[in-house]
Amino acid sequence: MGYIGCVGDDRAAEAALEPLREAGVDLSGVREVAGASSRRAVVLVDAASGERSILSHRDPRLALEPRDLDAASITRARLLHLDAVDLDASVWAAELARREGIPVVLDADTPQEGLARLLEVVDFPVVDRRLAEELGGTGSTADGLRALGSYGARLAVATVGEEGALAWDGEQLIRSPGFRVTVHDATGAGDAFHAGFLWGLVAELPARELLRCANAVAALNCQAAGAQGGLPVRAALERFLSAHPAEDDDRSIRESGS
């Protein structure tokens, strides 16, 4: 597992990278930008609900361009996980991965000019409900997922908070209910969902089981403080899934506008 990105030459960079290093993540693709400050965020957590708001700042000097990427680090991967922050770099990497038959996963939550270029080369777009509703043009999460599918996605997914996830596989909507847990801190829930989703893809789980796994990782992380405080190891994830039998997949997931 490897990470490609940019950090500043400050103490915040080491604080961000050390947990990845301890987890055995390959950081050879990380570029340190002299004079730049590392990306920072202030997270405000509601004491009653555990819901959070994020105030963030990214130094423009941390932007990645296609020329900054090493093709070999992508072509040797089993899958590629991208965001849409540096769009040109993400498109370049996704196109390369596609040519090599490497699955491409996208984490996106904000509409932006040119996003369609990236969606055309992504196999598994995982977006939040608001972006799905906007992409569909009708205010419906389901219509947004069908729109994502029209770009060629193998499985389009929308996270819908505590309700879980909704997906479109090209033929049907798949509803995956969230787990009922006591939320201590929702910071990092979306990233945790992606972690579970990626693990499930590598494990070649079928779609429903894959989504259930991703929901479980997100639920576990919400029970501890911080963005990474509750991330489970495999054994803990399996114990949680065993203790929480699959619920009826037809349980309603509310969709605004549908």
C-alpha positions as CSV (number, residue, x, y, z in Angstrom):
1,M,0.0,0.0,0.0
2,G,1.4,3.4,-0.9
3,Y,0.4,7.1,-0.7
4,I,1.2,9.8,-3.3
5,G,0.8,13.4,-2.3
6,C,2.5,16.6,-1.2
7,V,3.3,18.0,2.3
8,G,5.0,21.1,3.5
9,D,8.4,21.1,5.3
10,D,6.8,21.7,8.7
11,R,6.1,19.7,11.9
12,A,2.5,19.1,10.7
13,A,3.8,17.0,7.9
14,E,5.5,14.5,10.2
15,A,2.5,14.3,12.4
16,A,0.3,13.4,9.4
17,L,2.8,10.9,7.9
18,E,3.9,9.1,11.1
19,P,0.7,7.0,11.5
20,L,1.0,5.9,7.9
21,R,4.6,5.0,8.3
22,E,3.8,2.9,11.4
23,A,1.1,1.1,9.5
24,G,3.6,0.1,6.8
25,V,2.4,2.5,4.1
26,D,4.9,3.2,1.3
27,L,5.6,6.9,1.5
28,S,8.2,7.1,-1.3
29,G,5.7,8.9,-3.4
30,V,5.3,11.8,-1.0
31,R,6.9,15.1,-2.1
32,E,8.0,17.7,0.5
33,V,7.5,21.2,-0.8
34,A,10.0,23.6,0.7
35,G,8.5,26.7,2.3
36,A,4.9,25.4,2.0
37,S,2.7,24.6,5.0
38,S,1.0,21.2,5.2
39,R,-2.7,20.9,4.7
40,R,-4.6,21.6,7.9
41,A,-8.1,21.3,9.2
42,V,-10.0,22.3,12.3
43,V,-12.8,19.8,13.2
44,L,-15.8,21.0,15.3
45,V,-17.7,18.1,16.9
46,D,-21.2,18.5,18.3
47,A,-21.1,17.0,21.8
48,A,-24.7,15.8,21.6
49,S,-24.7,14.1,18.2
50,G,-21.1,13.5,17.3
51,E,-21.6,15.2,14.0
52,R,-18.8,17.4,12.8
53,S,-18.0,20.5,10.7
54,I,-14.6,20.9,9.1
55,L,-12.7,24.2,8.4
56,S,-9.7,23.4,6.1
57,H,-6.9,25.2,4.4
58,R,-4.6,23.9,1.6
59,D,-1.5,25.7,0.5
60,P,-1.7,26.1,-3.3
61,R,1.9,25.0,-3.6
62,L,0.9,21.5,-2.6
63,A,-1.0,21.0,-5.9
64,L,0.0,17.9,-7.8
65,E,0.5,17.9,-11.6
66,P,0.7,14.9,-13.9
67,R,4.5,15.5,-14.3
68,D,4.8,14.9,-10.5
69,L,3.6,11.4,-10.8
70,D,5.6,8.2,-11.3
71,A,3.9,5.8,-13.7
72,A,5.6,2.8,-12.1
73,S,4.1,3.5,-8.7
74,I,0.6,3.3,-10.3
75,T,1.1,0.4,-12.7
76,R,2.3,-1.9,-9.9
77,A,-0.8,-1.3,-7.8
78,R,-3.7,-3.7,-7.3
79,L,-6.1,-0.8,-7.3
80,L,-5.9,3.0,-7.4
81,H,-7.8,5.3,-5.0
82,L,-8.2,8.9,-6.0
83,D,-9.8,12.2,-4.9
84,A,-10.6,15.0,-7.3
85,V,-8.6,17.8,-5.6
86,D,-5.9,17.9,-8.3
87,L,-8.1,17.0,-11.2
88,D,-5.5,16.8,-14.0
89,A,-3.2,14.6,-12.0
90,S,-6.1,12.3,-11.0
91,V,-7.3,12.0,-14.6
92,W,-3.8,11.1,-15.8
93,A,-3.4,8.5,-13.1
94,A,-6.9,7.0,-13.7
95,E,-6.3,6.8,-17.5
96,L,-3.0,5.0,-16.9
97,A,-4.6,2.6,-14.4
98,R,-7.4,1.8,-16.8
99,R,-5.0,0.9,-19.6
100,E,-3.3,-1.5,-17.2
101,G,-6.6,-3.1,-16.1
102,I,-6.2,-1.7,-12.5
103,P,-9.6,-0.8,-10.8
104,V,-10.0,2.9,-10.1
105,V,-11.9,4.1,-7.0
106,L,-12.9,7.8,-6.6
107,D,-13.7,9.8,-3.4
108,A,-15.6,12.9,-4.4
109,D,-18.0,15.2,-2.5
110,T,-17.9,18.5,-4.4
111,P,-19.1,19.4,-7.9
112,Q,-16.5,21.1,-10.0
113,E,-15.7,22.0,-13.6
114,G,-14.1,19.1,-15.4
115,L,-15.3,16.4,-13.0
116,A,-16.9,14.5,-15.9
117,R,-13.4,13.9,-17.4
118,L,-12.5,11.9,-14.3
119,L,-15.9,10.1,-14.0
120,E,-15.3,8.7,-17.5
121,V,-12.2,6.8,-16.3
122,V,-13.4,5.6,-12.8
123,D,-14.8,2.2,-12.1
124,F,-16.1,2.8,-8.5
125,P,-17.1,6.4,-7.8
126,V,-18.0,6.7,-4.1
127,V,-19.6,10.1,-3.5
128,D,-21.7,11.7,-0.7
129,R,-25.4,12.2,-1.0
130,R,-25.3,15.9,-1.8
131,L,-23.0,15.4,-4.9
132,A,-25.2,12.4,-6.1
133,E,-28.3,14.6,-5.8
134,E,-26.7,17.4,-7.8
135,L,-25.3,15.0,-10.5
136,G,-28.7,13.5,-11.0
137,G,-30.3,16.9,-11.7
138,T,-33.5,15.9,-9.9
139,G,-32.5,16.0,-6.3
140,S,-32.7,12.2,-6.1
141,T,-29.8,10.2,-4.8
142,A,-30.9,7.3,-7.0
143,D,-31.0,9.4,-10.2
144,G,-27.5,10.7,-9.3
145,L,-26.2,7.1,-9.1
146,R,-27.7,6.2,-12.4
147,A,-26.0,9.3,-13.9
148,L,-22.7,8.1,-12.5
149,G,-23.4,4.7,-14.0
150,S,-23.9,6.3,-17.4
151,Y,-20.2,7.3,-17.3
152,G,-19.3,3.7,-17.3
153,A,-19.0,2.9,-13.5
154,R,-19.0,-0.7,-12.5
155,L,-20.6,0.2,-9.2
156,A,-21.6,3.7,-8.2
157,V,-22.0,4.4,-4.5
158,A,-23.5,7.2,-2.4
159,T,-22.9,7.4,1.3
160,V,-26.0,8.6,3.2
161,G,-24.8,9.2,6.7
162,E,-26.2,7.1,9.5
163,E,-28.6,5.4,7.0
164,G,-25.7,3.6,5.3
165,A,-25.1,3.5,1.6
166,L,-27.0,3.3,-1.7
167,A,-25.5,1.9,-4.9
168,W,-26.3,1.3,-8.5
169,D,-24.7,-1.7,-10.3
170,G,-26.1,-0.9,-13.8
171,E,-29.2,-2.9,-13.3
172,Q,-30.6,-2.3,-9.8
173,L,-30.3,-0.1,-6.7
174,I,-28.6,-1.8,-3.7
175,R,-29.5,-0.5,-0.3
176,S,-27.1,-1.2,2.5
177,P,-28.4,0.0,5.9
178,G,-26.0,1.6,8.4
179,F,-25.3,0.0,11.8
180,R,-26.9,1.4,14.9
181,V,-24.1,2.5,17.2
182,T,-23.4,5.2,19.7
183,V,-21.6,7.9,17.8
184,H,-18.8,9.5,19.8
185,D,-17.2,11.4,16.9
186,A,-18.2,11.2,13.2
187,T,-14.9,12.7,12.0
188,G,-13.4,10.4,9.4
189,A,-16.5,8.3,8.9
190,G,-16.4,8.9,5.1
191,D,-12.7,8.0,4.9
192,A,-13.3,4.9,7.1
193,F,-16.1,3.9,4.7
194,H,-13.6,4.1,1.8
195,A,-11.1,2.1,3.8
196,G,-13.6,-0.7,4.3
197,F,-14.7,-0.4,0.6
198,L,-11.1,-0.8,-0.6
199,W,-10.5,-3.7,1.6
200,G,-13.6,-5.4,0.3
201,L,-12.6,-4.8,-3.3
202,V,-9.2,-6.4,-2.7
203,A,-11.0,-9.3,-1.0
204,E,-13.3,-9.6,-4.0
205,L,-16.5,-9.4,-2.0
206,P,-19.8,-9.2,-3.8
207,A,-21.5,-5.8,-3.9
208,R,-23.9,-6.2,-0.9
209,E,-21.2,-7.7,1.3
210,L,-18.7,-5.1,0.2
211,L,-21.1,-2.2,1.2
212,R,-21.9,-3.9,4.5
213,C,-18.2,-4.1,5.2
214,A,-17.6,-0.5,4.4
215,N,-20.5,0.6,6.6
216,A,-19.1,-1.5,9.5
217,V,-15.7,0.1,9.3
218,A,-17.4,3.6,9.3
219,A,-19.6,2.6,12.3
220,L,-16.6,1.3,14.3
221,N,-14.6,4.5,13.7
222,C,-17.5,6.6,14.8
223,Q,-17.4,5.0,18.3
224,A,-14.0,6.6,19.1
225,A,-12.5,10.1,19.0
226,G,-10.6,11.4,16.0
227,A,-10.5,10.6,12.4
228,Q,-8.6,7.3,12.9
229,G,-9.3,6.5,16.5
230,G,-11.7,3.6,15.9
231,L,-10.3,2.1,12.7
232,P,-10.4,-1.7,13.2
233,V,-8.0,-4.5,12.3
234,R,-9.5,-7.3,10.4
235,A,-10.3,-9.5,13.4
236,A,-12.2,-6.7,15.1
237,L,-14.1,-6.0,11.9
238,E,-15.1,-9.7,11.6
239,R,-16.2,-9.8,15.2
240,F,-18.4,-6.7,14.7
241,L,-20.0,-8.2,11.6
242,S,-20.7,-11.5,13.3
243,A,-22.3,-9.7,16.2
244,H,-24.5,-7.6,13.9
245,P,-26.4,-10.0,11.5
246,A,-27.3,-8.5,8.2
247,E,-30.6,-6.6,8.3
248,D,-33.3,-6.5,5.6
249,D,-31.7,-4.9,2.6
250,D,-35.1,-3.5,1.7
251,R,-35.2,-1.3,4.8
252,S,-36.0,2.2,3.7
253,I,-33.2,4.6,2.9
254,R,-34.7,8.1,2.6
255,E,-34.0,9.8,-0.7
256,S,-34.9,13.5,-1.1
257,G,-36.8,14.2,-4.3
258,S,-37.7,10.5,-5.0
